Amino acid sequence: MTRGQSRAVFGYDTNADFLGFNPRFRQLHRQYSTELTRLQRALAQQNRAGRTRPCARQIFLEARWLVYYTADFVRIKQRLEALRALLRQPHDPPGCEAQSATDGSFDHCSQAWFLKVDANCEVIEDLAAEGKKPPYPLHFLDRINSPVKLRAYLDSVLISDVRRSGEDKSYEMNIGGTDLMRFITGEIPTDYRFDPQLKQTLLDYLDNRWQDPQTGFFGGWYRTPTGVRKTANLSTTFHIAAYLHGRLKHWPQIIQTTLAMQDHEFPYGWLEEGHMSNHHDFDVVRLLRYGWPDMSETQRAQARVAIQKMLDFCLKETLNPDGSFKMMDEDTVASSYSLPVAFLQEVGYFEPGRRFWTDAEFPQSPDVARRIAAHLRSLHLDDPEAKKTLRLLESLDQPKLVKPSRGWIIGGVSGLLLVGLLWHHSLRTRTVQRSRA
């Protein structure tokens, strides 16, 4: 399917609305997206050279969001200029990795609040994996710490009126909304004192406000001349299912929608510019894993064929002989490792206990894991995403898991969730460059 056809079935095409907001939108968007791509390549080259660039990465992610989800060309120009200037410097500003004593944030370089929340997820999760805690309270979460505040924030980003505001809020709802879920549900452990009613408020919002019972999916909503259009976003639905360990309503509808999206374009399908993607394949397989007990034999047969094709694509078309991966739709060097590794772990390539879809054996997998780990280690990347991926690969020498039971498949285990969050910043997804363009 073309991207336009995919939007017509499961999504919404915002291009006409952006043009209605700014008649020069197409020309300016093309200009700044081209500039962003050049700066992204420069940042990747510096990452490969071993330079840690947390501040530059935060500015890049913000510029990317602005370019592909807004028509705020003043801010876009400012953020691109800031990124360009920083990349000319030999290193990021001193102290940019330290926690702020004022608001408890580890993100000093983003301006958008939801992106600060997202950046803090990675850092705090990484600290927890090392048995550490942030030294200062996470006051940046005060903004949503009551049922009234949380509902108000979620409502403010659920429905986009692009023609009037010049902003598609679906990305913020995906990233900001699901990151808050990780904090509020305790998926990311903190000592922050949430309002005791906040978790139930969030779950009620998901069940009774946001989830579409017809498709089972979550996604951005759009105000149109004929009413509100609800979309079925693969990335958003994956995030929510992963962070709630699969505890969602409407699994038969979720599976039906997921399988129907196979030939459609992301974020309303599995494909990226007509091709497979380790990133989207990981999202799909996680949904299939959770929905497996509710699937018919016909659906399972369809899923088995699809997963085998995904596995062949990952190993034969994206994995290089030296253990590196081709950088395809990933946004950073670290995510070019974390996403395919997370996919391979999800399908059970490394561990038999995770092979919910097949009884096949993969005797070459230990050697593949060692080659990937060795190459990743040689890059000396120090960001949380790369460190999580390397920890996963190194943990594969531990005793293997047993074959999962039905209850394990439905509920999941905490160890699997660590894998599910490896790729989070790619969304993040993470291929937003082409998902909105």
C-alpha positions as a printed NumPy array, in Angstrom:
array([[  0.   ,   0.   ,   0.   ],
       [  1.08 ,   3.585,  -0.502],
       [  1.454,   5.811,   2.534],
       [ -1.685,   7.668,   1.483],
       [ -3.678,   4.444,   1.254],
       [ -2.455,   3.389,   4.694],
       [ -3.509,   6.704,   6.185],
       [ -6.93 ,   6.383,   4.576],
       [ -7.519,   2.977,   6.18 ],
       [ -5.956,   3.253,   9.642],
       [ -4.72 ,   6.828,  10.001],
       [ -5.137,  10.401,   8.907],
       [ -3.304,  12.557,   6.363],
       [ -2.305,  15.883,   7.926],
       [ -0.665,  17.4  ,   4.835],
       [ -3.72 ,  19.362,   3.714],
       [ -4.161,  20.707,   7.233],
       [ -0.532,  21.855,   7.456],
       [ -0.907,  23.591,   4.093],
       [ -4.066,  25.224,   5.384],
       [ -2.102,  26.516,   8.354],
       [  0.862,  27.671,   6.243],
       [  0.664,  27.659,   2.414],
       [  4.493,  27.476,   2.278],
       [  4.575,  24.41 ,   4.512],
       [  5.672,  21.926,   1.853],
       [  8.595,  24.035,   0.662],
       [  9.807,  24.892,   4.165],
       [  9.345,  21.335,   5.431],
       [ 11.455,  19.988,   2.577],
       [ 14.181,  22.551,   3.252],
       [ 14.447,  21.866,   6.979],
       [ 14.05 ,  18.1  ,   6.755],
       [ 16.994,  17.995,   4.327],
       [ 19.053,  20.091,   6.738],
       [ 18.074,  17.839,   9.645],
       [ 19.221,  14.752,   7.738],
       [ 22.658,  16.285,   7.16 ],
       [ 23.039,  17.094,  10.849],
       [ 21.849,  13.613,  11.817],
       [ 24.606,  12.093,   9.679],
       [ 27.188,  14.358,  11.274],
       [ 26.002,  13.355,  14.738],
       [ 26.169,   9.659,  13.783],
       [ 29.717,  10.083,  12.479],
       [ 30.791,  11.638,  15.771],
       [ 29.096,   8.82 ,  17.69 ],
       [ 31.01 ,   6.25 ,  15.668],
       [ 34.203,   8.127,  16.452],
       [ 33.526,   7.528,  20.14 ],
       [ 32.253,  10.973,  21.152],
       [ 29.516,  11.017,  23.772],
       [ 26.997,  13.643,  22.753],
       [ 24.013,  13.608,  25.166],
       [ 23.184,  17.284,  24.708],
       [ 23.485,  17.126,  20.928],
       [ 21.265,  14.057,  20.859],
       [ 18.6  ,  15.832,  22.932],
       [ 18.621,  18.824,  20.597],
       [ 18.497,  16.529,  17.564],
       [ 15.478,  14.642,  18.901],
       [ 13.683,  17.91 ,  19.591],
       [ 14.518,  19.296,  16.153],
       [ 13.287,  16.08 ,  14.573],
       [  9.98 ,  16.299,  16.398],
       [  9.546,  19.939,  15.38 ],
       [ 10.412,  19.265,  11.733],
       [  8.084,  16.315,  11.277],
       [  5.195,  17.174,  13.556],
       [  4.925,  20.964,  13.528],
       [  4.943,  23.988,  11.249],
       [  6.769,  26.102,  13.83 ],
       [  9.586,  27.09 ,  11.497],
       [ 10.971,  29.733,  13.861],
       [ 11.672,  27.117,  16.533],
       [ 12.837,  24.635,  13.923],
       [ 15.453,  27.089,  12.634],
       [ 16.612,  27.877,  16.177],
       [ 17.015,  24.232,  17.154],
       [ 18.845,  23.322,  13.955],
       [ 21.218,  26.242,  14.425],
       [ 21.856,  25.168,  18.023],
       [ 22.596,  21.607,  16.913],
       [ 24.91 ,  22.758,  14.139],
       [ 26.837,  24.999,  16.514],
       [ 27.197,  22.255,  19.105],
       [ 28.46 ,  19.713,  16.58 ],
       [ 31.261,  22.142,  15.701],
       [ 32.483,  22.002,  19.298],
       [ 34.877,  19.237,  20.413],
       [ 32.445,  18.083,  23.121],
       [ 29.087,  18.847,  24.73 ],
       [ 28.864,  21.483,  27.517],
       [ 30.362,  20.351,  30.849],
       [ 27.835,  19.04 ,  33.344],
       [ 25.187,  18.22 ,  30.752],
       [ 24.926,  14.65 ,  32.071],
       [ 24.371,  15.7  ,  35.697],
       [ 20.963,  15.815,  37.364],
       [ 19.452,  19.228,  38.024],
       [ 18.976,  19.907,  41.724],
       [ 16.064,  22.213,  40.85 ],
       [ 13.667,  19.98 ,  38.915],
       [ 15.448,  16.61 ,  39.118],
       [ 15.874,  16.354,  35.351],
       [ 18.873,  14.823,  33.593],
       [ 17.932,  16.646,  30.372],
       [ 19.481,  20.134,  30.194],
       [ 19.161,  20.683,  26.451],
       [ 15.551,  19.944,  25.427],
       [ 12.993,  22.71 ,  25.656],
       [  9.816,  20.619,  25.322],
       [  8.674,  19.144,  28.642],
       [  7.587,  15.778,  27.229],
       [ 11.017,  15.259,  25.663],
       [ 12.629,  15.927,  29.022],
       [ 10.377,  13.227,  30.495],
       [ 11.474,  10.862,  27.735],
       [ 15.187,  11.531,  28.213],
       [ 14.854,  10.978,  31.963],
       [ 13.26 ,   7.58 ,  31.347],
       [ 16.43 ,   6.294,  29.735],
       [ 18.806,   7.67 ,  32.348],
       [ 16.783,   6.615,  35.408],
       [ 16.189,   3.158,  33.955],
       [ 19.924,   2.836,  33.335],
       [ 20.697,   3.887,  36.911],
       [ 18.208,   1.326,  38.235],
       [ 19.898,  -1.414,  36.21 ],
       [ 23.142,  -0.505,  37.992],
       [ 21.471,  -0.467,  41.419],
       [ 21.564,   3.317,  41.702],
       [ 19.012,   6.068,  42.328],
       [ 18.879,   9.723,  41.263],
       [ 20.294,  11.956,  44.027],
       [ 17.541,  14.599,  43.712],
       [ 13.705,  14.358,  43.676],
       [ 12.025,  14.193,  40.256],
       [ 10.128,  17.465,  40.518],
       [  9.606,  17.615,  36.759],
       [  6.775,  15.12 ,  37.376],
       [  4.907,  17.586,  39.604],
       [  3.202,  18.907,  36.491],
       [  0.904,  15.861,  36.253],
       [  0.795,  14.672,  39.864],
       [ -2.943,  14.74 ,  40.511],
       [ -5.882,  13.107,  38.725],
       [ -7.05 ,  16.489,  37.459],
       [ -3.596,  17.488,  36.177],
       [ -2.975,  14.128,  34.498],
       [ -6.323,  14.049,  32.692],
       [ -5.875,  17.669,  31.615],
       [ -2.449,  16.935,  30.136],
       [ -3.595,  13.805,  28.291],
       [ -6.667,  15.581,  26.927],
       [ -4.465,  18.459,  25.738],
       [ -2.45 ,  16.154,  23.465],
       [ -5.031,  13.54 ,  22.481],
       [ -6.799,  15.546,  19.763],
       [ -4.889,  17.562,  17.155],
       [ -6.441,  20.47 ,  15.292],
       [ -3.584,  20.873,  12.827],
       [ -5.227,  23.428,  10.579],
       [ -5.629,  25.818,  13.511],
       [ -2.528,  25.076,  15.599],
       [  0.081,  23.933,  13.061],
       [  0.966,  20.995,  15.299],
       [  0.317,  17.273,  15.072],
       [  0.214,  16.183,  18.716],
       [  0.228,  12.433,  18.055],
       [  3.976,  12.125,  18.668],
       [  3.764,  13.873,  22.029],
       [  0.8  ,  11.697,  22.992],
       [  2.78 ,   8.61 ,  22.023],
       [  6.034,   9.511,  23.735],
       [  4.874,  11.735,  26.576],
       [  1.761,   9.736,  27.41 ],
       [  3.462,   6.353,  27.437],
       [  6.534,   7.623,  29.291],
       [  4.302,   8.926,  32.063],
       [  2.724,   5.487,  32.155],
       [  6.137,   3.956,  32.834],
       [  6.701,   6.248,  35.787],
       [  3.181,   6.068,  37.237],
       [  2.868,   2.268,  37.033],
       [  6.318,   1.748,  38.544],
       [  7.772,   0.285,  35.349],
       [ 10.629,   2.698,  35.994],
       [ 11.354,   2.534,  39.739],
       [ 11.601,   5.862,  41.54 ],
       [ 11.111,   7.25 ,  45.034],
       [  8.795,   9.94 ,  43.694],
       [  5.511,  10.12 ,  45.625],
       [  2.682,   9.985,  43.139],
       [ -0.866,  10.839,  44.115],
       [ -2.374,   7.516,  45.317],
       [ -5.226,   7.854,  42.788],
       [ -2.981,   8.597,  39.819],
       [ -2.421,   5.035,  38.599],
       [ -6.135,   4.214,  38.542],
       [ -6.823,   7.522,  36.819],
       [ -4.359,   6.564,  34.104],
       [ -5.78 ,   3.059,  33.644],
       [ -9.321,   4.4  ,  33.457],
       [ -8.22 ,   6.893,  30.819],
       [ -6.669,   4.135,  28.717],
       [ -9.634,   1.778,  28.999],
       [-12.526,   4.179,  28.801],
       [-11.213,   7.193,  26.909],
       [ -8.308,   6.426,  24.616],
       [ -8.509,   2.835,  23.341],
       [-10.674,   2.39 ,  20.246],
       [-12.874,  -0.681,  20.854],
       [-13.351,  -1.193,  17.09 ],
       [ -9.664,  -1.658,  16.31 ],
       [ -8.327,  -2.258,  19.825],
       [ -5.585,   0.245,  18.98 ],
       [ -4.391,   3.53 ,  20.405],
       [ -3.285,   6.536,  18.377],
       [ -3.64 ,  10.242,  17.82 ],
       [ -7.064,  11.737,  17.193],
       [ -7.662,  14.52 ,  14.665],
       [-10.309,  17.191,  14.475],
       [-11.794,  17.326,  10.979],
       [-14.73 ,  19.195,   9.396],
       [-16.83 ,  16.043,   9.784],
       [-15.814,  15.167,  13.343],
       [-12.979,  13.483,  15.205],
       [-10.906,  10.896,  13.353],
       [ -9.321,   8.189,  15.543],
       [ -6.186,   6.499,  14.227],
       [ -4.621,   3.086,  14.847],
       [ -0.944,   3.722,  15.537],
       [  1.299,   0.654,  15.696],
       [  4.018,   2.344,  17.763],
       [  1.672,   3.827,  20.349],
       [ -0.25 ,   0.59 ,  20.774],
       [  2.977,  -1.365,  21.157],
       [  4.223,   0.992,  23.865],
       [  1.052,   0.723,  25.912],
       [  0.837,  -3.05 ,  25.567],
       [  4.506,  -3.452,  26.543],
       [  4.363,  -1.182,  29.578],
       [  1.156,  -2.819,  30.843],
       [  2.564,  -6.34 ,  30.297],
       [ -0.206,  -7.065,  27.806],
       [ -2.996,  -6.283,  30.247],
       [ -5.345,  -4.598,  27.801],
       [ -8.909,  -5.031,  26.669],
       [ -9.983,  -6.006,  23.133],
       [ -7.151,  -8.409,  22.232],
       [ -9.113, -10.098,  19.407],
       [ -9.554,  -6.678,  17.799],
       [ -5.889,  -5.77 ,  18.396],
       [ -4.729,  -8.944,  16.635],
       [ -7.149,  -8.522,  13.759],
       [ -5.961,  -4.948,  13.203],
       [ -2.287,  -5.884,  13.546],
       [ -2.512,  -8.6  ,  10.895],
       [ -4.573,  -6.384,   8.596],
       [ -1.783,  -3.78 ,   8.681],
       [  0.875,  -6.105,   7.263],
       [  1.124,  -4.452,   3.835],
       [  0.565,  -0.888,   5.049],
       [  3.016,   1.897,   5.849],
       [  4.17 ,   2.853,   9.352],
       [  2.853,   4.168,  11.674],
       [ -0.34 ,   2.585,  10.37 ],
       [  1.364,  -0.572,   9.163],
       [  4.46 ,  -2.758,   9.32 ],
       [  6.464,  -1.31 ,   6.415],
       [  8.883,   1.598,   6.035],
       [  8.87 ,   2.998,   2.504],
       [  7.629,  -0.356,   1.228],
       [ 10.339,  -2.364,   3.003],
       [ 10.558,  -4.381,   6.195],
       [ 12.038,  -2.807,   9.308],
       [ 13.587,  -4.395,  12.405],
       [ 12.051,  -1.598,  14.414],
       [  8.471,  -2.142,  13.311],
       [  8.927,  -5.913,  13.234],
       [  9.826,  -5.815,  16.916],
       [  6.626,  -3.906,  17.691],
       [  4.534,  -6.367,  15.694],
       [  6.052,  -9.482,  17.267],
       [  5.474,  -8.175,  20.78 ],
       [  1.779,  -7.635,  19.986],
       [  1.558, -11.108,  18.439],
       [  3.18 , -12.612,  21.536],
       [  0.648, -11.024,  23.865],
       [ -2.273, -11.859,  21.604],
       [ -1.212, -15.446,  20.802],
       [ -3.677, -17.116,  23.245],
       [ -6.577, -15.258,  21.598],
       [ -5.577, -16.024,  17.999],
       [ -7.259, -18.542,  15.722],
       [ -5.189, -21.247,  14.03 ],
       [ -5.512, -19.348,  10.759],
       [ -4.156, -16.203,  12.377],
       [ -1.32 , -18.15 ,  13.994],
       [ -0.363, -19.657,  10.643],
       [ -0.287, -16.198,   9.091],
       [  1.814, -14.911,  11.991],
       [  4.325, -17.782,  11.749],
       [  4.981, -17.078,   8.074],
       [  5.344, -13.353,   8.749],
       [  7.725, -13.794,  11.693],
       [  9.968, -16.145,   9.715],
       [ 10.202, -13.523,   6.964],
       [ 11.081, -10.9  ,   9.566],
       [ 13.814, -13.111,  11.004],
       [ 15.296, -13.8  ,   7.576],
       [ 15.276, -10.076,   6.824],
       [ 17.074,  -9.214,  10.059],
       [ 19.791, -11.844,   9.728],
       [ 20.306, -11.857,   5.971],
       [ 19.668,  -8.258,   4.926],
       [ 20.574,  -6.057,   7.898],
       [ 23.253,  -7.946,   9.878],
       [ 26.794,  -7.487,   8.565],
       [ 29.439, -10.247,   8.831],
       [ 31.425,  -8.248,  11.412],
       [ 28.471,  -8.084,  13.835],
       [ 27.359,  -4.568,  12.966],
       [ 24.   ,  -3.719,  11.415],
       [ 23.123,  -1.588,   8.426],
       [ 21.734,   1.733,   9.649],
       [ 18.311,   1.823,   8.052],
       [ 15.321,   3.584,   9.645],
       [ 17.023,   3.983,  13.037],
       [ 17.839,   7.469,  14.24 ],
       [ 21.153,   6.872,  16.067],
       [ 24.08 ,   4.463,  15.924],
       [ 22.996,   2.905,  19.231],
       [ 19.468,   2.251,  17.963],
       [ 20.888,   0.544,  14.855],
       [ 22.016,  -2.158,  17.317],
       [ 19.306,  -2.023,  19.978],
       [ 16.344,  -2.456,  17.636],
       [ 17.504,  -5.553,  15.719],
       [ 18.884,  -7.121,  18.915],
       [ 15.567,  -6.488,  20.672],
       [ 13.754,  -8.073,  17.728],
       [ 16.004, -11.155,  17.754],
       [ 15.448, -11.564,  21.483],
       [ 11.691, -11.087,  21.113],
       [ 11.329, -13.89 ,  18.54 ],
       [ 13.417, -16.221,  20.692],
       [ 16.393, -16.364,  18.366],
       [ 18.79 , -16.233,  21.297],
       [ 16.707, -18.113,  23.907],
       [ 14.458, -21.132,  23.23 ],
       [ 12.153, -20.22 ,  26.095],
       [ 10.919, -17.202,  24.171],
       [  9.968, -19.067,  20.956],
       [  6.199, -18.811,  21.347],
       [  5.665, -19.142,  17.577],
       [  8.028, -21.988,  16.567],
       [  9.903, -25.064,  17.743],
       [ 12.807, -24.396,  15.376],
       [ 16.388, -24.415,  16.647],
       [ 18.935, -21.673,  15.919],
       [ 22.33 , -23.223,  16.773],
       [ 24.271, -20.306,  15.268],
       [ 22.687, -17.754,  17.611],
       [ 25.42 , -17.797,  20.341],
       [ 28.076, -16.92 ,  17.773],
       [ 25.872, -14.175,  16.319],
       [ 25.333, -12.684,  19.785],
       [ 29.078, -12.694,  20.496],
       [ 29.886, -11.002,  17.177],
       [ 27.291,  -8.277,  17.741],
       [ 28.487,  -7.698,  21.306],
       [ 32.131,  -7.51 ,  20.232],
       [ 31.428,  -4.939,  17.534],
       [ 29.192,  -2.843,  19.759],
       [ 31.811,  -2.938,  22.514],
       [ 34.456,  -1.723,  20.062],
       [ 32.485,   1.485,  19.418],
       [ 32.769,   2.561,  23.082],
       [ 29.281,   4.088,  23.044],
       [ 28.269,   5.356,  26.474],
       [ 24.604,   6.267,  26.043],
       [ 21.939,   4.285,  27.982],
       [ 20.539,   2.625,  24.854],
       [ 23.891,   1.131,  23.852],
       [ 24.641,   0.064,  27.423],
       [ 21.291,  -1.738,  27.743],
       [ 21.857,  -3.571,  24.484],
       [ 25.318,  -4.69 ,  25.557],
       [ 24.012,  -5.839,  28.95 ],
       [ 21.397,  -7.944,  27.19 ],
       [ 23.916,  -9.569,  24.863],
       [ 26.305, -10.297,  27.713],
       [ 23.48 , -11.801,  29.8  ],
       [ 22.857, -14.463,  27.172],
       [ 25.623, -16.6  ,  28.699],
       [ 23.338, -17.104,  31.715],
       [ 21.166, -20.264,  32.02 ],
       [ 18.396, -20.362,  29.438],
       [ 14.716, -19.934,  30.214],
       [ 12.245, -22.801,  30.141],
       [  9.491, -23.099,  27.539],
       [  6.802, -20.491,  28.383],
       [  3.384, -21.449,  29.649],
       [  0.136, -19.819,  28.524],
       [  0.117, -17.693,  31.667],
       [  3.646, -16.481,  30.97 ],
       [  2.688, -15.527,  27.449],
       [ -0.288, -13.516,  28.641],
       [  1.391, -11.723,  31.498],
       [  5.049, -11.597,  30.507],
       [  7.914, -11.359,  32.945],
       [  9.953,  -8.434,  34.109],
       [ 13.077,  -9.668,  32.37 ],
       [ 11.368,  -9.626,  28.994],
       [ 10.234,  -6.07 ,  29.574],
       [ 13.841,  -4.947,  29.825],
       [ 14.248,  -6.151,  26.254],
       [ 11.035,  -4.453,  25.208],
       [ 12.301,  -1.057,  26.287],
       [ 15.694,  -1.218,  24.543],
       [ 14.615,   0.643,  21.516],
       [ 12.46 ,   3.242,  23.234],
       [ 13.998,   6.387,  21.842],
       [ 13.834,   5.331,  18.273],
       [ 10.064,   5.928,  17.828],
       [ 11.21 ,   6.265,  19.29 ],
       [  9.949,   5.929,  16.835],
       [ 11.726,   6.209,  15.611],
       [ 11.304,   6.673,  11.849],
       [  9.191,   9.735,  12.47 ],
       [ 11.116,  11.326,   9.651],
       [  9.115,   9.463,   7.041],
       [  6.013,   8.532,   9.048],
       [  4.609,  12.05 ,   8.777],
       [  6.251,  13.308,   5.615]])
